[in-house]
Amino acid sequence: MKSPTKKRLLVAFAAVVIIGIFMAQKIITTNQAHERFEGYCEWRGLKVVTKTSDAGFCNDPVSGQVYKMVLFKGRWFLDEDLPCGFLCL
């Protein structure tokens, strides 16, 4: 029979592995969404309105609100949600 300490370590290790798998899946899914304009709009639950080579608009089918998406360093982002914050100016 295993000691209680070994059981706790095994449970903790299993929990860390499971959390790591979920985090890796989230990171992969998010990175894939940022690659294409249409995919990014869909990932956010929006519908494509119009698109140019470096910008586009999507709308929320429920509220009707329109969002601007921009291409930034080869990835698509919500215009006001760029990864560099105020440093993008």
Distance bins in CASP14 RR format, pairs under 12 A and 6 or more apart:
PFRMAT RR
TARGET T0000
AUTHOR 0000-0000-0000
RMODE 2
METHOD distances of the structure
MODEL  1
1 7 0 0 0 0 1 0 0 0 0 0 0
2 8 0 0 0 0 1 0 0 0 0 0 0
2 9 0 0 0 0 1 0 0 0 0 0 0
2 10 1 0 0 1 0 0 0 0 0 0 0
2 11 0 0 0 0 0 1 0 0 0 0 0
3 9 0 0 0 0 1 0 0 0 0 0 0
3 10 0 0 0 0 0 1 0 0 0 0 0
4 10 0 0 0 0 0 1 0 0 0 0 0
4 11 0 0 0 0 0 1 0 0 0 0 0
5 11 0 0 0 0 0 1 0 0 0 0 0
5 12 0 0 0 0 0 1 0 0 0 0 0
6 12 0 0 0 0 0 1 0 0 0 0 0
6 13 0 0 0 0 0 1 0 0 0 0 0
7 13 0 0 0 0 0 1 0 0 0 0 0
7 14 0 0 0 0 0 1 0 0 0 0 0
8 14 0 0 0 0 0 1 0 0 0 0 0
8 15 0 0 0 0 0 1 0 0 0 0 0
9 15 0 0 0 0 0 1 0 0 0 0 0
9 16 0 0 0 0 0 1 0 0 0 0 0
10 16 0 0 0 0 0 1 0 0 0 0 0
10 17 0 0 0 0 0 1 0 0 0 0 0
11 17 0 0 0 0 0 1 0 0 0 0 0
11 18 0 0 0 0 0 1 0 0 0 0 0
12 18 0 0 0 0 0 1 0 0 0 0 0
12 19 0 0 0 0 0 1 0 0 0 0 0
13 19 0 0 0 0 0 1 0 0 0 0 0
13 20 0 0 0 0 0 1 0 0 0 0 0
14 20 0 0 0 0 0 1 0 0 0 0 0
14 21 0 0 0 0 0 1 0 0 0 0 0
15 21 0 0 0 0 0 1 0 0 0 0 0
15 22 0 0 0 0 0 1 0 0 0 0 0
16 22 0 0 0 0 0 1 0 0 0 0 0
16 23 0 0 0 0 0 1 0 0 0 0 0
17 23 0 0 0 0 0 1 0 0 0 0 0
17 24 0 0 0 0 0 1 0 0 0 0 0
18 24 0 0 0 0 0 1 0 0 0 0 0
18 25 0 0 0 0 0 1 0 0 0 0 0
19 25 0 0 0 0 0 1 0 0 0 0 0
19 26 0 0 0 0 0 1 0 0 0 0 0
20 26 0 0 0 0 1 0 0 0 0 0 0
20 27 0 0 0 0 1 0 0 0 0 0 0
20 28 0 0 0 0 0 1 0 0 0 0 0
21 27 0 0 0 0 0 1 0 0 0 0 0
21 28 0 0 0 0 0 1 0 0 0 0 0
22 28 0 0 0 0 0 1 0 0 0 0 0
22 29 0 0 0 0 0 1 0 0 0 0 0
23 29 0 0 0 0 0 1 0 0 0 0 0
23 30 0 0 0 0 0 1 0 0 0 0 0
24 30 0 0 0 0 0 1 0 0 0 0 0
24 31 0 0 0 0 0 1 0 0 0 0 0
25 31 0 0 0 0 0 1 0 0 0 0 0
25 32 0 0 0 0 0 1 0 0 0 0 0
26 32 0 0 0 0 0 1 0 0 0 0 0
26 33 0 0 0 0 0 1 0 0 0 0 0
26 43 0 0 0 0 0 1 0 0 0 0 0
27 33 0 0 0 0 0 1 0 0 0 0 0
27 34 0 0 0 0 0 1 0 0 0 0 0
28 34 0 0 0 0 0 1 0 0 0 0 0
28 35 0 0 0 0 0 1 0 0 0 0 0
29 35 0 0 0 0 0 1 0 0 0 0 0
29 39 0 0 0 0 0 1 0 0 0 0 0
29 40 0 0 0 0 0 1 0 0 0 0 0
29 42 0 0 0 0 0 1 0 0 0 0 0
29 43 1 0 0 1 0 0 0 0 0 0 0
30 39 0 0 0 0 0 1 0 0 0 0 0
30 40 0 0 0 0 1 0 0 0 0 0 0
30 43 1 0 0 1 0 0 0 0 0 0 0
30 44 0 0 0 0 0 1 0 0 0 0 0
30 75 0 0 0 0 0 1 0 0 0 0 0
30 76 0 0 0 0 0 1 0 0 0 0 0
30 77 0 0 0 0 0 1 0 0 0 0 0
30 83 0 0 0 0 0 1 0 0 0 0 0
31 39 0 0 0 0 0 1 0 0 0 0 0
31 40 0 0 0 0 0 1 0 0 0 0 0
31 43 0 0 0 0 0 1 0 0 0 0 0
31 74 0 0 0 0 0 1 0 0 0 0 0
31 75 0 0 0 0 1 0 0 0 0 0 0
31 76 0 0 0 0 0 1 0 0 0 0 0
32 39 0 0 0 0 1 0 0 0 0 0 0
32 40 0 0 0 0 1 0 0 0 0 0 0
32 42 0 0 0 0 0 1 0 0 0 0 0
32 43 0 0 0 0 1 0 0 0 0 0 0
32 75 0 0 0 0 0 1 0 0 0 0 0
32 76 0 0 0 0 0 1 0 0 0 0 0
33 39 1 0 1 0 0 0 0 0 0 0 0
33 40 1 0 1 0 0 0 0 0 0 0 0
33 41 0 0 0 0 1 0 0 0 0 0 0
33 42 1 0 0 1 0 0 0 0 0 0 0
33 43 1 1 0 0 0 0 0 0 0 0 0
33 44 1 0 0 1 0 0 0 0 0 0 0
33 45 0 0 0 0 0 1 0 0 0 0 0
33 46 0 0 0 0 0 1 0 0 0 0 0
33 69 0 0 0 0 0 1 0 0 0 0 0
33 75 0 0 0 0 1 0 0 0 0 0 0
33 76 0 0 0 0 1 0 0 0 0 0 0
33 77 0 0 0 0 0 1 0 0 0 0 0
33 78 0 0 0 0 0 1 0 0 0 0 0
34 40 1 0 1 0 0 0 0 0 0 0 0
34 41 0 0 0 0 0 1 0 0 0 0 0
34 42 0 0 0 0 0 1 0 0 0 0 0
34 43 0 0 0 0 1 0 0 0 0 0 0
34 44 0 0 0 0 0 1 0 0 0 0 0
34 69 0 0 0 0 0 1 0 0 0 0 0
34 70 0 0 0 0 0 1 0 0 0 0 0
34 71 0 0 0 0 1 0 0 0 0 0 0
34 72 0 0 0 0 1 0 0 0 0 0 0
34 73 0 0 0 0 1 0 0 0 0 0 0
34 74 0 0 0 0 1 0 0 0 0 0 0
34 75 1 0 1 0 0 0 0 0 0 0 0
34 76 1 0 1 0 0 0 0 0 0 0 0
34 77 1 0 0 1 0 0 0 0 0 0 0
34 78 0 0 0 0 0 1 0 0 0 0 0
34 81 0 0 0 0 0 1 0 0 0 0 0
34 82 0 0 0 0 0 1 0 0 0 0 0
34 83 0 0 0 0 1 0 0 0 0 0 0
35 42 0 0 0 0 0 1 0 0 0 0 0
35 43 0 0 0 0 0 1 0 0 0 0 0
35 71 0 0 0 0 0 1 0 0 0 0 0
35 74 0 0 0 0 1 0 0 0 0 0 0
35 75 1 0 0 1 0 0 0 0 0 0 0
35 76 1 0 0 1 0 0 0 0 0 0 0
35 77 0 0 0 0 0 1 0 0 0 0 0
36 42 0 0 0 0 1 0 0 0 0 0 0
36 43 0 0 0 0 1 0 0 0 0 0 0
36 48 0 0 0 0 0 1 0 0 0 0 0
36 51 0 0 0 0 0 1 0 0 0 0 0
36 69 0 0 0 0 0 1 0 0 0 0 0
36 71 0 0 0 0 0 1 0 0 0 0 0
36 74 0 0 0 0 0 1 0 0 0 0 0
36 75 0 0 0 0 1 0 0 0 0 0 0
36 76 1 0 0 1 0 0 0 0 0 0 0
37 43 0 0 0 0 0 1 0 0 0 0 0
37 44 0 0 0 0 0 1 0 0 0 0 0
37 46 0 0 0 0 0 1 0 0 0 0 0
37 48 1 0 0 1 0 0 0 0 0 0 0
37 49 0 0 0 0 0 1 0 0 0 0 0
37 50 0 0 0 0 0 1 0 0 0 0 0
37 51 1 0 1 0 0 0 0 0 0 0 0
37 52 0 0 0 0 1 0 0 0 0 0 0
37 53 0 0 0 0 1 0 0 0 0 0 0
37 54 0 0 0 0 1 0 0 0 0 0 0
37 55 0 0 0 0 1 0 0 0 0 0 0
37 56 1 0 0 1 0 0 0 0 0 0 0
37 57 0 0 0 0 0 1 0 0 0 0 0
37 58 0 0 0 0 1 0 0 0 0 0 0
37 67 0 0 0 0 0 1 0 0 0 0 0
37 68 0 0 0 0 0 1 0 0 0 0 0
37 69 1 0 0 1 0 0 0 0 0 0 0
37 70 0 0 0 0 1 0 0 0 0 0 0
37 71 1 0 0 1 0 0 0 0 0 0 0
37 72 0 0 0 0 0 1 0 0 0 0 0
37 74 0 0 0 0 0 1 0 0 0 0 0
37 75 0 0 0 0 0 1 0 0 0 0 0
37 76 1 0 1 0 0 0 0 0 0 0 0
37 77 0 0 0 0 0 1 0 0 0 0 0
37 78 0 0 0 0 0 1 0 0 0 0 0
38 44 0 0 0 0 0 1 0 0 0 0 0
38 45 0 0 0 0 0 1 0 0 0 0 0
38 46 0 0 0 0 0 1 0 0 0 0 0
38 47 0 0 0 0 1 0 0 0 0 0 0
38 48 1 0 1 0 0 0 0 0 0 0 0
38 49 0 0 0 0 0 1 0 0 0 0 0
38 50 0 0 0 0 0 1 0 0 0 0 0
38 51 1 0 0 1 0 0 0 0 0 0 0
38 56 0 0 0 0 0 1 0 0 0 0 0
38 58 0 0 0 0 1 0 0 0 0 0 0
38 69 0 0 0 0 0 1 0 0 0 0 0
38 76 0 0 0 0 1 0 0 0 0 0 0
39 45 0 0 0 0 1 0 0 0 0 0 0
39 46 0 0 0 0 1 0 0 0 0 0 0
39 47 0 0 0 0 0 1 0 0 0 0 0
39 48 0 0 0 0 1 0 0 0 0 0 0
39 51 0 0 0 0 0 1 0 0 0 0 0
39 58 0 0 0 0 1 0 0 0 0 0 0
39 69 0 0 0 0 0 1 0 0 0 0 0
39 75 0 0 0 0 0 1 0 0 0 0 0
39 76 1 0 0 1 0 0 0 0 0 0 0
40 46 0 0 0 0 1 0 0 0 0 0 0
40 48 0 0 0 0 1 0 0 0 0 0 0
40 51 0 0 0 0 0 1 0 0 0 0 0
40 56 0 0 0 0 0 1 0 0 0 0 0
40 58 0 0 0 0 1 0 0 0 0 0 0
40 67 0 0 0 0 0 1 0 0 0 0 0
40 68 0 0 0 0 0 1 0 0 0 0 0
40 69 1 0 0 1 0 0 0 0 0 0 0
40 70 0 0 0 0 0 1 0 0 0 0 0
40 71 0 0 0 0 1 0 0 0 0 0 0
40 72 0 0 0 0 0 1 0 0 0 0 0
40 74 0 0 0 0 0 1 0 0 0 0 0
40 75 0 0 0 0 1 0 0 0 0 0 0
40 76 1 0 1 0 0 0 0 0 0 0 0
40 77 1 0 0 1 0 0 0 0 0 0 0
40 78 0 0 0 0 1 0 0 0 0 0 0
40 79 0 0 0 0 0 1 0 0 0 0 0
40 81 0 0 0 0 0 1 0 0 0 0 0
41 47 1 0 0 1 0 0 0 0 0 0 0
41 48 1 0 1 0 0 0 0 0 0 0 0
41 49 0 0 0 0 1 0 0 0 0 0 0
41 50 0 0 0 0 0 1 0 0 0 0 0
41 51 0 0 0 0 1 0 0 0 0 0 0
41 56 0 0 0 0 1 0 0 0 0 0 0
41 57 0 0 0 0 1 0 0 0 0 0 0
41 58 1 1 0 0 0 0 0 0 0 0 0
41 59 0 0 0 0 1 0 0 0 0 0 0
41 60 0 0 0 0 0 1 0 0 0 0 0
41 61 0 0 0 0 0 1 0 0 0 0 0
41 66 0 0 0 0 0 1 0 0 0 0 0
41 67 0 0 0 0 1 0 0 0 0 0 0
41 68 0 0 0 0 0 1 0 0 0 0 0
41 69 1 0 0 1 0 0 0 0 0 0 0
41 76 0 0 0 0 1 0 0 0 0 0 0
41 77 0 0 0 0 0 1 0 0 0 0 0
41 78 0 0 0 0 1 0 0 0 0 0 0
42 48 0 0 0 0 1 0 0 0 0 0 0
42 58 0 0 0 0 1 0 0 0 0 0 0
42 61 0 0 0 0 0 1 0 0 0 0 0
42 69 0 0 0 0 0 1 0 0 0 0 0
42 76 0 0 0 0 0 1 0 0 0 0 0
43 58 0 0 0 0 0 1 0 0 0 0 0
43 69 0 0 0 0 0 1 0 0 0 0 0
43 76 0 0 0 0 1 0 0 0 0 0 0
43 77 0 0 0 0 0 1 0 0 0 0 0
43 78 0 0 0 0 0 1 0 0 0 0 0
44 58 1 0 0 1 0 0 0 0 0 0 0
44 59 0 0 0 0 0 1 0 0 0 0 0
44 60 0 0 0 0 1 0 0 0 0 0 0
44 61 0 0 0 0 0 1 0 0 0 0 0
44 65 0 0 0 0 0 1 0 0 0 0 0
44 67 1 0 0 1 0 0 0 0 0 0 0
44 69 0 0 0 0 1 0 0 0 0 0 0
44 76 0 0 0 0 1 0 0 0 0 0 0
44 77 0 0 0 0 0 1 0 0 0 0 0
44 78 1 0 0 1 0 0 0 0 0 0 0
44 81 0 0 0 0 1 0 0 0 0 0 0
45 58 0 0 0 0 1 0 0 0 0 0 0
45 59 0 0 0 0 0 1 0 0 0 0 0
45 60 1 0 0 1 0 0 0 0 0 0 0
45 61 1 0 0 1 0 0 0 0 0 0 0
45 62 0 0 0 0 1 0 0 0 0 0 0
45 63 0 0 0 0 0 1 0 0 0 0 0
45 65 0 0 0 0 0 1 0 0 0 0 0
45 67 0 0 0 0 0 1 0 0 0 0 0
45 78 0 0 0 0 0 1 0 0 0 0 0
46 56 0 0 0 0 0 1 0 0 0 0 0
46 57 0 0 0 0 1 0 0 0 0 0 0
46 58 1 1 0 0 0 0 0 0 0 0 0
46 59 1 0 0 1 0 0 0 0 0 0 0
46 60 1 0 1 0 0 0 0 0 0 0 0
46 61 1 0 0 1 0 0 0 0 0 0 0
46 62 0 0 0 0 1 0 0 0 0 0 0
46 63 0 0 0 0 0 1 0 0 0 0 0
46 64 0 0 0 0 1 0 0 0 0 0 0
46 65 0 0 0 0 1 0 0 0 0 0 0
46 66 0 0 0 0 1 0 0 0 0 0 0
46 67 1 0 0 1 0 0 0 0 0 0 0
46 68 0 0 0 0 0 1 0 0 0 0 0
46 69 0 0 0 0 1 0 0 0 0 0 0
46 76 0 0 0 0 0 1 0 0 0 0 0
46 78 0 0 0 0 1 0 0 0 0 0 0
47 57 0 0 0 0 0 1 0 0 0 0 0
47 58 1 0 0 1 0 0 0 0 0 0 0
47 59 1 0 1 0 0 0 0 0 0 0 0
47 60 0 0 0 0 1 0 0 0 0 0 0
47 61 1 0 1 0 0 0 0 0 0 0 0
47 62 0 0 0 0 0 1 0 0 0 0 0
47 63 0 0 0 0 0 1 0 0 0 0 0
47 64 0 0 0 0 1 0 0 0 0 0 0
47 65 0 0 0 0 0 1 0 0 0 0 0
47 66 0 0 0 0 0 1 0 0 0 0 0
47 67 0 0 0 0 0 1 0 0 0 0 0
48 56 1 0 0 1 0 0 0 0 0 0 0
48 57 1 0 0 1 0 0 0 0 0 0 0
48 58 1 0 1 0 0 0 0 0 0 0 0
48 59 0 0 0 0 1 0 0 0 0 0 0
48 61 0 0 0 0 0 1 0 0 0 0 0
48 66 0 0 0 0 0 1 0 0 0 0 0
48 67 0 0 0 0 0 1 0 0 0 0 0
48 69 0 0 0 0 1 0 0 0 0 0 0
48 76 0 0 0 0 0 1 0 0 0 0 0
49 55 0 0 0 0 0 1 0 0 0 0 0
49 56 1 0 0 1 0 0 0 0 0 0 0
49 57 1 0 1 0 0 0 0 0 0 0 0
49 58 1 0 1 0 0 0 0 0 0 0 0
49 59 1 0 1 0 0 0 0 0 0 0 0
49 60 0 0 0 0 0 1 0 0 0 0 0
49 61 0 0 0 0 0 1 0 0 0 0 0
49 64 0 0 0 0 0 1 0 0 0 0 0
49 65 0 0 0 0 0 1 0 0 0 0 0
49 66 1 0 0 1 0 0 0 0 0 0 0
49 67 0 0 0 0 1 0 0 0 0 0 0
49 68 0 0 0 0 1 0 0 0 0 0 0
49 69 0 0 0 0 1 0 0 0 0 0 0
50 56 1 0 1 0 0 0 0 0 0 0 0
50 57 1 0 1 0 0 0 0 0 0 0 0
50 58 0 0 0 0 1 0 0 0 0 0 0
50 59 0 0 0 0 0 1 0 0 0 0 0
50 66 0 0 0 0 1 0 0 0 0 0 0
50 67 0 0 0 0 0 1 0 0 0 0 0
50 68 0 0 0 0 0 1 0 0 0 0 0
50 69 0 0 0 0 0 1 0 0 0 0 0
51 57 1 0 0 1 0 0 0 0 0 0 0
51 58 0 0 0 0 1 0 0 0 0 0 0
51 68 0 0 0 0 0 1 0 0 0 0 0
51 69 0 0 0 0 1 0 0 0 0 0 0
51 70 0 0 0 0 0 1 0 0 0 0 0
51 71 0 0 0 0 1 0 0 0 0 0 0
51 76 0 0 0 0 1 0 0 0 0 0 0
52 68 0 0 0 0 0 1 0 0 0 0 0
52 69 0 0 0 0 0 1 0 0 0 0 0
52 70 0 0 0 0 1 0 0 0 0 0 0
52 71 0 0 0 0 1 0 0 0 0 0 0
53 70 0 0 0 0 0 1 0 0 0 0 0
53 71 1 0 0 1 0 0 0 0 0 0 0
53 74 0 0 0 0 0 1 0 0 0 0 0
53 76 0 0 0 0 0 1 0 0 0 0 0
54 68 0 0 0 0 0 1 0 0 0 0 0
54 69 0 0 0 0 1 0 0 0 0 0 0
54 70 1 0 0 1 0 0 0 0 0 0 0
54 71 1 0 1 0 0 0 0 0 0 0 0
54 72 0 0 0 0 1 0 0 0 0 0 0
54 73 0 0 0 0 0 1 0 0 0 0 0
54 74 0 0 0 0 1 0 0 0 0 0 0
54 75 0 0 0 0 0 1 0 0 0 0 0
54 76 0 0 0 0 1 0 0 0 0 0 0
54 77 0 0 0 0 0 1 0 0 0 0 0
54 79 0 0 0 0 0 1 0 0 0 0 0
55 67 0 0 0 0 0 1 0 0 0 0 0
55 68 1 0 0 1 0 0 0 0 0 0 0
55 69 1 0 0 1 0 0 0 0 0 0 0
55 70 1 0 1 0 0 0 0 0 0 0 0
55 71 1 0 0 1 0 0 0 0 0 0 0
55 72 0 0 0 0 0 1 0 0 0 0 0
55 76 0 0 0 0 1 0 0 0 0 0 0
55 77 0 0 0 0 0 1 0 0 0 0 0
55 78 0 0 0 0 0 1 0 0 0 0 0
55 79 1 0 0 1 0 0 0 0 0 0 0
56 66 0 0 0 0 1 0 0 0 0 0 0
56 67 0 0 0 0 1 0 0 0 0 0 0
56 68 1 0 0 1 0 0 0 0 0 0 0
56 69 1 0 1 0 0 0 0 0 0 0 0
56 70 1 0 0 1 0 0 0 0 0 0 0
56 71 0 0 0 0 1 0 0 0 0 0 0
56 76 0 0 0 0 1 0 0 0 0 0 0
56 77 0 0 0 0 0 1 0 0 0 0 0
56 78 0 0 0 0 0 1 0 0 0 0 0
56 79 0 0 0 0 1 0 0 0 0 0 0
57 64 0 0 0 0 0 1 0 0 0 0 0
57 65 0 0 0 0 0 1 0 0 0 0 0
57 66 1 0 1 0 0 0 0 0 0 0 0
57 67 1 0 0 1 0 0 0 0 0 0 0
57 68 1 0 1 0 0 0 0 0 0 0 0
57 69 1 0 0 1 0 0 0 0 0 0 0
57 70 0 0 0 0 0 1 0 0 0 0 0
57 78 0 0 0 0 0 1 0 0 0 0 0
57 79 0 0 0 0 1 0 0 0 0 0 0
58 64 0 0 0 0 0 1 0 0 0 0 0
58 65 0 0 0 0 1 0 0 0 0 0 0
58 66 1 0 0 1 0 0 0 0 0 0 0
58 67 1 0 1 0 0 0 0 0 0 0 0
58 68 0 0 0 0 1 0 0 0 0 0 0
58 69 1 0 0 1 0 0 0 0 0 0 0
58 70 0 0 0 0 0 1 0 0 0 0 0
58 76 0 0 0 0 1 0 0 0 0 0 0
58 77 0 0 0 0 0 1 0 0 0 0 0
58 78 0 0 0 0 1 0 0 0 0 0 0
58 79 0 0 0 0 0 1 0 0 0 0 0
59 65 1 0 0 1 0 0 0 0 0 0 0
59 66 1 0 1 0 0 0 0 0 0 0 0
59 67 1 0 0 1 0 0 0 0 0 0 0
59 68 0 0 0 0 0 1 0 0 0 0 0
59 69 0 0 0 0 0 1 0 0 0 0 0
60 66 1 0 0 1 0 0 0 0 0 0 0
60 67 1 0 0 1 0 0 0 0 0 0 0
60 78 0 0 0 0 0 1 0 0 0 0 0
61 67 0 0 0 0 0 1 0 0 0 0 0
65 78 0 0 0 0 0 1 0 0 0 0 0
66 78 0 0 0 0 0 1 0 0 0 0 0
66 79 0 0 0 0 0 1 0 0 0 0 0
67 76 0 0 0 0 0 1 0 0 0 0 0
67 77 0 0 0 0 0 1 0 0 0 0 0
67 78 1 0 1 0 0 0 0 0 0 0 0
67 79 1 0 0 1 0 0 0 0 0 0 0
67 80 0 0 0 0 1 0 0 0 0 0 0
67 81 0 0 0 0 1 0 0 0 0 0 0
68 76 0 0 0 0 0 1 0 0 0 0 0
68 77 0 0 0 0 1 0 0 0 0 0 0
68 78 1 0 0 1 0 0 0 0 0 0 0
68 79 1 0 1 0 0 0 0 0 0 0 0
68 80 0 0 0 0 1 0 0 0 0 0 0
68 81 0 0 0 0 0 1 0 0 0 0 0
68 82 0 0 0 0 0 1 0 0 0 0 0
69 75 0 0 0 0 0 1 0 0 0 0 0
69 76 1 0 1 0 0 0 0 0 0 0 0
69 77 1 0 0 1 0 0 0 0 0 0 0
69 78 1 0 0 1 0 0 0 0 0 0 0
69 79 1 0 0 1 0 0 0 0 0 0 0
69 80 0 0 0 0 0 1 0 0 0 0 0
69 81 0 0 0 0 1 0 0 0 0 0 0
69 82 0 0 0 0 0 1 0 0 0 0 0
70 76 1 0 0 1 0 0 0 0 0 0 0
70 77 1 0 0 1 0 0 0 0 0 0 0
70 78 0 0 0 0 1 0 0 0 0 0 0
70 79 1 0 1 0 0 0 0 0 0 0 0
70 80 0 0 0 0 1 0 0 0 0 0 0
70 81 0 0 0 0 1 0 0 0 0 0 0
70 82 1 0 0 1 0 0 0 0 0 0 0
70 83 0 0 0 0 0 1 0 0 0 0 0
70 88 0 0 0 0 1 0 0 0 0 0 0
71 77 0 0 0 0 1 0 0 0 0 0 0
71 78 0 0 0 0 0 1 0 0 0 0 0
71 79 0 0 0 0 0 1 0 0 0 0 0
71 82 0 0 0 0 0 1 0 0 0 0 0
72 78 0 0 0 0 0 1 0 0 0 0 0
72 79 0 0 0 0 1 0 0 0 0 0 0
72 80 0 0 0 0 0 1 0 0 0 0 0
72 81 0 0 0 0 1 0 0 0 0 0 0
72 82 1 0 1 0 0 0 0 0 0 0 0
72 83 1 0 0 1 0 0 0 0 0 0 0
72 84 0 0 0 0 1 0 0 0 0 0 0
72 85 0 0 0 0 0 1 0 0 0 0 0
72 87 0 0 0 0 0 1 0 0 0 0 0
72 88 1 0 0 1 0 0 0 0 0 0 0
73 82 0 0 0 0 1 0 0 0 0 0 0
73 83 0 0 0 0 1 0 0 0 0 0 0
73 84 0 0 0 0 1 0 0 0 0 0 0
73 88 0 0 0 0 1 0 0 0 0 0 0
74 82 0 0 0 0 0 1 0 0 0 0 0
74 83 0 0 0 0 0 1 0 0 0 0 0
75 81 0 0 0 0 0 1 0 0 0 0 0
75 82 0 0 0 0 1 0 0 0 0 0 0
75 83 0 0 0 0 1 0 0 0 0 0 0
75 84 0 0 0 0 0 1 0 0 0 0 0
76 82 0 0 0 0 0 1 0 0 0 0 0
76 83 0 0 0 0 0 1 0 0 0 0 0
77 83 1 0 0 1 0 0 0 0 0 0 0
77 84 0 0 0 0 1 0 0 0 0 0 0
77 85 0 0 0 0 0 1 0 0 0 0 0
77 88 0 0 0 0 1 0 0 0 0 0 0
78 85 0 0 0 0 0 1 0 0 0 0 0
79 85 0 0 0 0 0 1 0 0 0 0 0
79 88 0 0 0 0 0 1 0 0 0 0 0
80 86 0 0 0 0 0 1 0 0 0 0 0
80 88 0 0 0 0 0 1 0 0 0 0 0
81 88 0 0 0 0 0 1 0 0 0 0 0
82 88 1 0 1 0 0 0 0 0 0 0 0
82 89 0 0 0 0 0 1 0 0 0 0 0
END
